């Protein structure tokens, strides 16, 4: 989201596995959740709130559509992504380094996948793509970018329209940078490499 906004920023990485670092996270973010944005005295630690804040301070980035009906639609699918799809998250954990050819997708995760594909197809058809809300990426694309990586990791089959969307997202310079960063991280979380 911040990269889509175009504002300069620096990232602080904290390993959340150690008790000492969790204490530091508590000082940085009351919920101990990341991400957290600090900007001009403001501290924002919820992803949706960060997106709304960025849209307010950098309106020319058009992180939300200018049309109020389209903007409400964008907010709705961002909210659905933010609070939903627990089965997908639990069954297909994000792991950019891994590639599973024949991963078994359980029925509840498949329901989440089906719903995501409906959202994508409706948006891409309604707003004419190549992004969910038209010609440039919005908060919705940032929210669904991790899903795109999951679909690649677990070889989730998608329609031509949705595959073109996935390809579009993965071709973004911001995504290429994110993937390169992930590939350089140490392999510390072994359980993400286990097919269950």
RODO-2510 file (C-alpha; in nm, 4 decimals, decimal comma):
residues 196
     n   res          X          Y          Z
     1     x     0,0000     0,0000     0,0000
     2     x     0,2728     0,2425     0,0948
     3     x     0,4640     0,1603    -0,2217
     4     x     0,1505     0,2203    -0,4299
     5     x     0,1122     0,5580    -0,2531
     6     x     0,4539     0,6728    -0,3721
     7     x     0,5605     0,8240    -0,0392
     8     x     0,9142     0,7574     0,0832
     9     x     0,9395     0,5209     0,3780
    10     x     1,1746     0,2876     0,5585
    11     x     1,0913    -0,0585     0,6891
    12     x     1,1793    -0,1933     1,0307
    13     x     1,1890    -0,5721     1,0505
    14     x     1,1329    -0,7410     1,3864
    15     x     1,1488    -1,1157     1,4434
    16     x     0,8256    -1,1927     1,6288
    17     x     0,9387    -1,5345     1,7530
    18     x     1,1401    -1,4159     2,0532
    19     x     0,9791    -1,2908     2,3764
    20     x     1,2051    -0,9853     2,3788
    21     x     1,0980    -0,8876     2,0289
    22     x     0,7311    -0,9457     2,1137
    23     x     0,7752    -0,6965     2,3971
    24     x     0,9233    -0,4508     2,1473
    25     x     0,6302    -0,5130     1,9127
    26     x     0,3905    -0,4326     2,1974
    27     x     0,5618    -0,0955     2,2376
    28     x     0,5345    -0,0304     1,8645
    29     x     0,1850    -0,1646     1,8095
    30     x    -0,0780    -0,2089     2,0835
    31     x    -0,2206    -0,5150     1,9075
    32     x     0,1261    -0,6741     1,8595
    33     x     0,0235    -0,7037     1,4965
    34     x     0,2056    -0,5820     1,1905
    35     x     0,2151    -0,3842     0,9762
    36     x     0,2229    -0,0581     1,1645
    37     x     0,2718     0,2782     0,9989
    38     x     0,4263     0,5782     1,1709
    39     x     0,3986     0,9051     0,9797
    40     x     0,4071     1,2677     1,0956
    41     x     0,3227     1,1754     1,4544
    42     x     0,0461     0,9335     1,3568
    43     x     0,0690     0,5653     1,4489
    44     x    -0,1625     0,3357     1,2543
    45     x    -0,1517    -0,0414     1,3105
    46     x    -0,4476    -0,1859     1,1229
    47     x    -0,4086    -0,2653     0,7525
    48     x    -0,7408    -0,1101     0,6512
    49     x    -0,6743     0,1972     0,8629
    50     x    -0,3293     0,2297     0,7036
    51     x    -0,4889     0,2173     0,3592
    52     x    -0,7477     0,4807     0,4490
    53     x    -0,4793     0,7017     0,6029
    54     x    -0,2606     0,6747     0,2929
    55     x    -0,5578     0,7598     0,0721
    56     x    -0,6168     1,0741     0,2797
    57     x    -0,2579     1,1989     0,2806
    58     x    -0,1788     1,1061    -0,0813
    59     x    -0,5101     1,1461    -0,2666
    60     x    -0,3374     1,1837    -0,6047
    61     x    -0,2156     0,8206    -0,5736
    62     x    -0,5810     0,7143    -0,6183
    63     x    -0,5564     0,4243    -0,3755
    64     x    -0,9357     0,4276    -0,3648
    65     x    -1,1573     0,4997    -0,6677
    66     x    -1,2868     0,8562    -0,7030
    67     x    -1,6437     0,7440    -0,7782
    68     x    -1,8231     0,6995    -0,4405
    69     x    -2,0060     0,3831    -0,5506
    70     x    -1,6847     0,2273    -0,6820
    71     x    -1,5040     0,3435    -0,3681
    72     x    -1,7638     0,1716    -0,1472
    73     x    -1,7241    -0,1461    -0,3528
    74     x    -1,3459    -0,1286    -0,3165
    75     x    -1,3733    -0,0775     0,0578
    76     x    -1,6131    -0,3710     0,0830
    77     x    -1,3844    -0,6195    -0,0884
    78     x    -1,0847    -0,4869     0,1054
    79     x    -1,2810    -0,5460     0,4251
    80     x    -1,3802    -0,8938     0,3130
    81     x    -1,0152    -0,9765     0,2433
    82     x    -0,9017    -0,8228     0,5711
    83     x    -1,1427    -1,0101     0,7965
    84     x    -1,2230    -1,3210     0,5954
    85     x    -1,0823    -1,6210     0,4146
    86     x    -0,9524    -1,7844     0,7328
    87     x    -0,9595    -2,1318     0,5766
    88     x    -0,7458    -2,0154     0,2851
    89     x    -0,4974    -1,8499     0,5214
    90     x    -0,4800    -2,1567     0,7451
    91     x    -0,4650    -2,4211     0,4719
    92     x    -0,2439    -2,2367     0,2247
    93     x     0,0031    -2,0359     0,4354
    94     x     0,1987    -1,7730     0,2492
    95     x     0,5374    -1,9014     0,1396
    96     x     0,6811    -1,7300    -0,1668
    97     x     0,9813    -1,9657    -0,1751
    98     x     0,7812    -2,2875    -0,2034
    99     x     0,6105    -2,4397    -0,5078
   100     x     0,3689    -2,7302    -0,4682
   101     x     0,2548    -2,9005    -0,7869
   102     x    -0,0222    -3,1267    -0,6521
   103     x    -0,1260    -2,9607    -0,3270
   104     x    -0,4476    -3,0986    -0,1742
   105     x    -0,6923    -2,8121    -0,1265
   106     x    -0,9529    -2,8871     0,1400
   107     x    -1,3191    -2,8017     0,0832
   108     x    -1,3366    -2,4993     0,3143
   109     x    -1,0272    -2,3458     0,1562
   110     x    -1,1799    -2,4148    -0,1857
   111     x    -1,4903    -2,2186    -0,0832
   112     x    -1,2637    -1,9223     0,0000
   113     x    -1,0842    -1,9608    -0,3339
   114     x    -1,4164    -1,9729    -0,5188
   115     x    -1,5317    -1,6535    -0,3485
   116     x    -1,2050    -1,4737    -0,4293
   117     x    -1,2310    -1,5726    -0,7949
   118     x    -1,5894    -1,4402    -0,8049
   119     x    -1,4692    -1,1076    -0,6608
   120     x    -1,1870    -1,0858    -0,9131
   121     x    -1,4019    -1,1774    -1,2120
   122     x    -1,6754    -0,9307    -1,1142
   123     x    -1,4281    -0,6472    -1,0614
   124     x    -1,2227    -0,7175    -1,3726
   125     x    -1,5393    -0,7378    -1,5846
   126     x    -1,7073    -0,4333    -1,4290
   127     x    -1,4058    -0,2005    -1,4187
   128     x    -1,2343    -0,3400    -1,7336
   129     x    -0,8982    -0,4177    -1,5661
   130     x    -0,6148    -0,4805    -1,5776
   131     x    -0,6491    -0,4137    -1,2026
   132     x    -0,9539    -0,4796    -0,9883
   133     x    -1,0774    -0,1211    -1,0170
   134     x    -0,9472    -0,0216    -1,3565
   135     x    -0,6255     0,0993    -1,5062
   136     x    -0,4168     0,1501    -1,1920
   137     x    -0,3663    -0,0502    -0,8726
   138     x    -0,5717     0,0355    -0,5661
   139     x    -0,5861    -0,0782    -0,2050
   140     x    -0,7852    -0,3795    -0,3249
   141     x    -0,4951    -0,4990    -0,5375
   142     x    -0,2575    -0,4541    -0,2446
   143     x    -0,4934    -0,6515    -0,0202
   144     x    -0,5224    -0,9394    -0,2676
   145     x    -0,1537    -0,9487    -0,3686
   146     x    -0,0719    -1,2109    -0,0994
   147     x    -0,3513    -1,4285    -0,2403
   148     x    -0,1901    -1,4091    -0,5836
   149     x     0,1343    -1,5411    -0,4350
   150     x    -0,0529    -1,8201    -0,2553
   151     x    -0,2206    -1,9238    -0,5806
   152     x     0,1252    -1,9487    -0,7380
   153     x     0,2779    -2,1367    -0,4452
   154     x     0,0014    -2,3969    -0,4328
   155     x    -0,0645    -2,4129    -0,8085
   156     x    -0,4297    -2,3086    -0,7716
   157     x    -0,6010    -2,3253    -1,1126
   158     x    -0,7715    -2,0021    -1,2191
   159     x    -0,9598    -1,8829    -1,5283
   160     x    -0,7920    -1,6938    -1,8114
   161     x    -0,9209    -1,3585    -1,6847
   162     x    -0,8016    -1,4247    -1,3318
   163     x    -0,4716    -1,5659    -1,4563
   164     x    -0,4094    -1,2456    -1,6516
   165     x    -0,4828    -1,0534    -1,3310
   166     x    -0,2351    -1,2683    -1,1354
   167     x     0,0267    -1,2125    -1,4053
   168     x    -0,0414    -0,8377    -1,3954
   169     x     0,0037    -0,8243    -1,0184
   170     x     0,3229    -1,0302    -1,0267
   171     x     0,4671    -0,8043    -1,2997
   172     x     0,4422    -0,4946    -1,0802
   173     x     0,7841    -0,3591    -0,9759
   174     x     0,6625    -0,3496    -0,6148
   175     x     0,5750    -0,7205    -0,6294
   176     x     0,9063    -0,8118    -0,7907
   177     x     1,0850    -0,6282    -0,5103
   178     x     0,8709    -0,8028    -0,2472
   179     x     0,9396    -1,1452    -0,3979
   180     x     1,3136    -1,0772    -0,4170
   181     x     1,3125    -0,9741    -0,0519
   182     x     1,1273    -1,2911     0,0459
   183     x     1,3683    -1,5086    -0,1499
   184     x     1,6604    -1,3571     0,0416
   185     x     1,5103    -1,4274     0,3839
   186     x     1,6594    -1,7190     0,5803
   187     x     1,4655    -2,0458     0,5815
   188     x     1,3604    -2,0354     0,9454
   189     x     0,9967    -2,1426     0,9343
   190     x     1,0273    -2,5075     0,8453
   191     x     0,6604    -2,5915     0,8980
   192     x     0,5653    -2,3770     0,5984
   193     x     0,7579    -2,6139     0,3743
   194     x     0,5637    -2,9193     0,4883
   195     x     0,2690    -3,0308     0,2775
   196     x    -0,0089    -3,1362     0,5131
***
